[in-house]
Amino acid sequence: MSTNVLPDHTVASADRHRASGRVRGVAWVVLRQNRFLLRTMAVLLALAAVDLLWIHIASQHTIGVLRRTGCYSAESWSSTQCYTLLAPISRPTFWFTEVLQPVVTAIPLLVGVFIGAPMIAQEHERGTIRLIRAQSVHPLRWLAARLAVPGLAVLATTGVVAALMSWVWWTDIVHGPYAFDPPFQSFTYPALGLAPVAWSLFALAVGVLLGQVLRRTLPAMFVTAAVLGAAFGVMSWARRYLYPLTDKVVPLDEAQPTNAWLIDRGAVMADGTRVGGDTCLFGSHACDGATASWITYHPAADLVPVQLVEAGILLVLAAAALAAVFRLARK
C-alpha cells in the first residue's frame, strides 16, 4: 500500500531545514562566529539601561520631595531638614558622574582592542583565512559580512547607551538641583550625544585595519590601544577649533557663562587694548587699570555642532580605514 505521508523523522528534518534556511550561507556562519559577542553586548546593554533608569527614577523621586517641601533651592540646604532630604540624590549622581561616564568613555577603546583588532588577526593567526579563500564565497563578500554583524551590534549598543546617557544627563544632572557637570568636561563630553557612537565605529575600523596589517592578535591589540590613545589626545586638543569660538567682553566681576568651556580670558584696559590672562597673575600690576574682562569660550549650546564636526571627521577616517582593509583583502 502506498502513502504520501512522510515519516515523522523526515518531516522534522524538513522543518529544521526550513527554519534554518531563513539565515543561510555566509550570514549564518558569521552569526555563529559572533554569538558570544552578540549575547554579551545584549546583556551589557540591558544592565546599562536598568542602571540608567534607576538613576532617573531615584533622582526624580528626590527632586519631587525637595519641591514639595520647599528645599529645592540651594539657599535652603543650610537647614538640617533640607540637607537630609537632599542627601539621597548624591548616590545616583555620584554613580552617573564618577562611574558610568568613565565606563562609557572607555567603550571605544574596548571595542577597538577586543572586537576590532582580533577580528581579522585571529583568522590569519589560526590559518582559517586560507580555508575561507578556498570556499565558493568571494573573500570580499565574506569580509563584508564579517564586518557587518559586529559593526551593526556596536552601532546599536552604543547608540542606545549614548541616548540614555544624554537623556539622564539632561533631565537629572545638568538641570538637577545638585550636580555641576558641564558638557565639555573630560569624562562628560565623550559619554554624551554622538561621541560614543562615532568613536566606537572609528575604533572598530582602526582595530580591523591593524589586525589585517599585523596579522597577529596581541600585537594588533596593543598597537590599536596606542593608536586610539593618540587619536583621542589629538582630538581633545583640536576640539576647541572644530567650531567658531565665542568672544565676549564682560564686567570684571562677572563669572564665565554657565556650563561653558572657557578657552582663554584676560583684561581690557582703559584704552581698549586687551591683555592676556597670564600677564595679570602672580601679583603683577599690569592689569591694575583694567575696566573689563574679555573671555573666549564655547557655550553649552556648541556641544551639538562640535560633536557633529568631530563625528564627521571620525566617520570619514573610519571609512578610509575600512577601504584600506578591503584593498588589502583584494590583494
Secondary structure, 3 states (H helix, E strand, C coil): CCCCCCCHHHHHHHHHHHHHCCCCHHHHHHHHHCHHHHHHHHHHHHHHHHHHHHHHHHHHHHHHHHHHCCCCCHHHHHCHHHHHHHHHHHHHHHHHHHHHHHHHHHHHHHHHHHHHHHHHHHHHHHCHHHHHHCCCCCHHHHHHHHHHHHHHHHHHHHHHHHHHHHHHHHHHHCCCCCCCCCCCCCCCHHHCCCHHHHHHHHHHHHHHHHHHHHCCHHHHHHHHHHHHHHHHHHHHHHHHHCCCCEEEEECCCCCCCCCCEEEEEEEEECCCCEEEHHHHCCCCCCCCCEEEEEEEEECHHHHHHHHHHHHHHHHHHHHHHHHHHHHHHHC
